[in-house]
Amino acid sequence: MRLIVSLLAAAACLAPGALAAVPVHSGGAVDGFNPSDLDRGVLPGQNFFEFANGGWIKTNPVPPDRTHWSALSSLRELNRERIHRILQQAAAETNAVPGSIAQKIGDFYVSGMDVNAINAARLKPLASEFRRINAIHNLDGLQAEVARLQKMGVNVLFKFGKMQDFKDSTQVIGYADQGGFGMPRRADYIKDSAAAQKLRHEYVTHVARMLELYGTDTEQARHNAQRILQIETVLAKASMSRAERRDPRAIYHPTSLKELGQLTPDFPWQRYFILMGHPEIQNINVTHPDFFAALDRELKHAPIADWKSYLRWHLLKATAPYLSQPFVKEHFRFRALLTGRTQIPPRWQRVAAAEDRVLGFAVGQVFIERYFSAAARQRINEMLDNIESALRDEIITLDWMSVETKKQALVKLSLVTEKIGYPEEWPDYSGLMINRGPYVLNVLRANVFKTERELLTIGRPLDRKRWEMPPQTTRAYYDPSMNEIVLPAGILQPPFFDAKAPPAINYGAAGALMGRELLRGFDLKGSHYDSRGNLRDWWTRTDLEHYNANERCIAAQLPKRGGGVEPAITGRQIAGFTRELGGLRLAELAYRDSEAARQTHPIGGFSADQLFFLGFAHTWAESAAGYAAKESHLTARERVNGIVANLPAFRQAFDLKNESPMVNPHACKIW
């Protein structure tokens, strides 16, 4: 009997002791634990997700402007409100020291919130940029404007930037990648389905409307929009799919300046590097050579007039959110077709999001001062050390990994870089000019500043202390090319980490998160990157076979989609479930071996072991249980129940019998 089907089994299957394990408790939050989040009408051995989160779900409906709401969504909203307060207070400070962090973040916010000035200006702040585009008369002029727009963050022709060298992780190299599209997916341009054709029709309408707002007459705007779609379709057909790009080897093609000239004879790269301010560049990674060959052909084929329309459109697209209301409304109208959102977010949210993108670390300094302590950082560091120690012990005893591979795994684990909370050194914004308007120029100057700071790293040794993500970001990640785990302060807040909560809850929540991210370096994808982050396979073929065999156990548990004929599950879903299962187990092992375990006392009648699993489950609280299933992903309910049912420690914590729906008789274990 499949695990997911068994979740519907009757409560009669529960062990007699399971009822006694559910204490009756009333009142508000105590020591970081809120009993009102629970649903007492459900037994933990029947449906643990509902038991742990049912109360929260009832009091946290999906907001009208969202398609999904979860505990993570709630935390993101809290952090957004915190950032809002930071920006409001900075904006109110009229005597801030010129050039200071307070002046920059305050003035940026003021410029974005000054709707009257923005509406009055319309396109005037961009007049010089459009004059440059209008003056183009040949490919040399086109190339010069492409470089200028790219530095301003406008997605034209292709993407250019810096990356860590896949084969020499100590170095930063330049890369050129497919890009220049107005729609988000390659399939949007090439699919023949009715939905794709309708989207393309809407896209042409949207582009034409934006060009009309620029000043093009209606008939000409429609013609130009069709030509823009044709150019982008040519580039899309020559692009790689998302699935193809997941293989790093497929997007790694080191190319010399001479080879670049042979690839795109009508796009002189030496001149391009000079225009970008880096004439010293002699080699870059071309992620997909076929794309650039097609781009070169299209440069010769499409008339200059069409390319000028293309550049105007992409400048409008990139800047529309920062322009007058007609541009903002039309931009959101088309975005709503792509996202399903029916209400445009409040202006302050849009301005705060823009500021977070371009001045993230400046805002982050204030965020850290107010919302993250050195003591919290120390506790989290101790937790992560314990998680790594648990993984070290597990690697030593794994039955599917060969002895030689274990040695390499232990070396890799010993070299993992831990980035917790915030960077040791903050980026310097002294060279960036920010004032109280126009808003769009603040955004573009900040984009140029960010681009130039990124490009300066090309050809230099990698700075492993550098943070790529502002500390207020509400997510965590593991980077295989850096062999680093990054836990920003934004995610290290309740429900993931609560300084008032007992260690058991924090280990179940933050500990499971740490374990899950850490395992990315040691699973199938992590096996392609060695201890220094170089692209090198370090598993044996036998290791791979054993790992795949173990993952088949996971695949057999996951729910079927698409009418139940074949499991509509992907390798990514299987890998994700595997990491989450392993991450929770590592957290449990680390917790039991820690001093913190001896400091945890029962709360509201729940034992420390029960609190551990409640802490884990609440991080997955979700109000729209059908949302993920609609997208053919695992729902939060399926994740939580499926994971705990594989862990003997959960069964012991809630005293469950074999017949319980929350006990998997064919438990899987990889880590």
Disulfide bonds with the S-S distance in Angstrom:
Cys553-Cys668 1.82
